[in-house]
Amino acid sequence: MKALLALAALLGAFACHAATDDARNVQAKAAFDLVAADRHYHPGSSTFGDLDGDGIDDFATFLGDPDYNENGVEDLHVLVFKGHQDGRFELLRRSGPIFGHERATHALEIRQGSLYLHRDGSDGCCGHWVEEFQFKQHDGQLMLIGIETGDYHPDGVHQQDEGSSVNLSTGQSEHWIGSDKHRKRQRRSVPGLKPVPLAGFDYMKFTSDWPGL
């Protein structure tokens, strides 16, 4: 009997959580439609969490199809919405274009007060690349403060894994090469590095000359 009661309580908790998620997505879609009524809202590519420290969940999503199922390859924009106490969301920031590619996937995640834009894709038969951009509240607005990149290769390929980590707040950059504990790391300071506003983040323009990467 106790097991049945515990199972009922667990199922009830799941149902309550699902109902909360459904209600939140209804509000999120309503806010999205006010901004882009002619575009499709992708709840599976949206992420919720507190970005400004007020204890209320905000949310971020893509303008455009991150899976390229509807319109083929298209450039994306990141939309960030501020959450209100009554459950409403309103647009806070929109990024510049995020370059689309048929061999790239995109994801967003809010965790520990930061928004992460993740991109990864294939180099064909012999490699896989990843990029992660961290945006955080800085001087009153969402700013790009960190970048992680990596190029990984399967066993048997005569090319080493390598990647970079950049902190735009401190101006510190680290380049690494090799696998796991055998990695060699080189750190340096990069003059001119500074956080970049999400509203001014244009992927192609920014990545054409990444400082420190």
C-alpha positions in Angstrom: 0.0 0.0 0.0 2.8 2.4 0.9 4.5 1.6 -2.4 1.2 2.5 -4.3 0.9 5.7 -2.3 4.5 6.6 -3.1 3.9 5.9 -6.8 0.8 8.0 -6.8 2.6 10.9 -5.2 5.4 10.6 -7.8 3.0 10.5 -10.7 1.2 13.5 -9.2 4.5 15.4 -9.0 5.3 14.6 -12.6 1.8 15.7 -13.7 2.2 19.0 -11.8 5.6 19.6 -13.3 4.3 18.9 -16.8 1.3 21.2 -16.2 3.7 23.9 -15.1 5.9 23.4 -18.2 2.8 23.5 -20.4 1.6 26.8 -18.9 5.0 28.3 -19.1 5.3 27.3 -22.8 1.9 28.9 -23.5 3.1 32.2 -22.1 6.4 31.8 -23.9 4.7 31.1 -27.3 2.4 34.1 -26.7 5.5 36.4 -26.2 7.3 34.9 -29.2 4.2 35.4 -31.4 4.2 39.1 -30.5 7.7 39.4 -31.9 7.5 37.0 -34.8 3.9 36.1 -35.6 4.9 34.7 -39.0 7.6 32.3 -37.6 7.3 29.0 -35.7 8.0 28.7 -32.0 10.1 25.7 -31.1 9.4 24.7 -27.5 12.0 21.9 -27.6 14.7 24.4 -28.4 13.7 26.9 -25.7 15.3 27.1 -22.2 14.1 28.6 -19.0 16.0 30.0 -16.0 16.8 33.2 -14.0 19.2 35.4 -15.9 19.0 38.6 -13.9 18.9 37.3 -10.4 15.3 38.5 -9.5 14.2 34.9 -8.7 11.8 34.8 -11.8 12.5 32.5 -14.7 13.4 34.2 -18.0 13.6 32.3 -21.3 15.6 32.1 -24.5 14.7 30.5 -27.8 15.7 30.6 -31.5 14.2 32.7 -34.2 14.5 30.2 -37.0 14.6 26.4 -37.1 17.7 25.1 -35.3 17.1 21.6 -36.7 16.5 22.8 -40.3 13.4 20.6 -40.7 11.2 23.3 -42.1 13.0 25.7 -44.3 16.4 24.0 -45.0 19.5 25.7 -43.8 18.8 29.2 -42.4 20.6 31.7 -40.2 19.2 31.9 -36.7 18.8 34.6 -34.1 18.8 34.1 -30.3 15.8 35.8 -28.6 15.9 36.4 -24.8 12.7 37.2 -23.0 12.4 38.6 -19.4 10.0 36.9 -17.1 7.5 38.7 -14.9 5.8 37.8 -11.6 2.5 37.2 -13.3 4.0 34.6 -15.7 4.3 36.9 -18.8 7.4 37.2 -20.8 8.6 40.2 -22.9 11.4 40.5 -25.4 14.6 41.6 -23.7 17.3 41.1 -26.4 17.8 39.7 -29.9 21.2 38.6 -31.2 22.7 39.2 -34.6 22.6 36.3 -37.0 24.0 32.9 -36.0 25.4 31.2 -39.1 23.5 28.1 -40.2 25.0 25.1 -41.8 23.6 21.6 -42.8 26.3 19.9 -40.7 25.8 22.1 -37.6 23.4 21.7 -34.7 22.4 24.4 -32.2 21.2 24.4 -28.7 20.5 26.9 -25.9 20.7 26.3 -22.1 20.3 28.6 -19.1 22.2 27.3 -16.1 23.5 29.1 -13.0 22.6 32.5 -14.3 24.2 32.2 -17.7 22.9 31.6 -21.2 24.9 29.1 -23.2 24.8 28.9 -27.0 26.1 25.5 -28.2 27.1 24.7 -31.7 28.6 21.4 -32.9 29.1 19.6 -36.2 31.1 17.3 -38.3 34.3 17.8 -40.3 33.3 14.9 -42.5 34.9 11.5 -41.9 37.6 12.6 -39.6 36.5 15.0 -37.0 33.9 16.7 -34.8 34.0 20.3 -33.7 32.2 22.1 -30.8 31.7 25.7 -29.8 30.1 27.1 -26.7 29.4 30.8 -26.0 28.6 31.9 -22.5 26.4 35.1 -22.0 25.9 36.5 -18.5 24.5 39.7 -17.0 27.3 42.3 -17.0 27.0 46.0 -16.5 23.2 45.7 -16.8 23.0 43.7 -20.0 23.6 40.2 -21.3 27.2 40.0 -22.5 29.4 37.3 -24.1 32.0 36.6 -21.4 33.4 33.2 -22.3 34.1 31.0 -25.3 35.0 27.3 -25.5 36.0 25.5 -28.7 37.2 22.0 -29.5 38.2 19.9 -32.5 38.1 16.1 -31.9 39.3 13.3 -34.0 38.7 9.5 -33.9 41.3 7.0 -33.1 43.6 6.2 -36.0 43.5 9.7 -37.4 46.9 11.3 -37.5 45.7 14.6 -36.1 45.6 15.7 -32.5 42.5 17.1 -30.6 42.8 20.7 -29.9 40.8 23.6 -28.6 40.7 27.0 -26.9 39.1 28.7 -23.9 38.7 32.4 -23.7 37.6 34.6 -20.8 36.6 38.0 -22.3 36.2 39.5 -18.8 39.8 38.9 -17.8 41.4 38.9 -21.3 42.9 35.5 -20.6 43.1 32.8 -23.3 44.2 29.2 -23.2 45.0 26.9 -26.2 45.3 23.2 -25.6 46.4 20.3 -27.8 46.3 16.5 -27.2 43.9 14.2 -25.4 42.8 14.0 -21.8 45.7 14.0 -19.3 48.3 14.3 -22.0 47.0 17.7 -23.1 49.6 20.5 -23.5 48.3 23.9 -22.5 49.5 27.4 -23.4 48.0 30.4 -21.6 48.4 34.0 -22.6 46.8 37.5 -22.1 45.2 38.9 -25.2 45.1 42.8 -25.4 41.7 44.3 -26.3 39.5 41.4 -25.1 36.3 42.6 -23.6 32.7 41.3 -23.2 30.4 41.6 -26.2 26.7 42.5 -25.9 24.3 39.8 -27.0 22.4 42.5 -29.0 25.6 43.2 -31.0 26.8 39.6 -31.3 27.0 38.7 -35.1 28.5 35.2 -35.3 30.2 35.5 -38.7 31.6 39.0 -38.0 32.8 38.0 -34.5 34.4 34.7 -35.5 36.2 36.1 -38.5 39.0 37.2 -36.2 38.4 35.7 -32.8 41.0 37.2 -30.5 42.9 34.5 -28.6 41.5 31.5 -30.4 
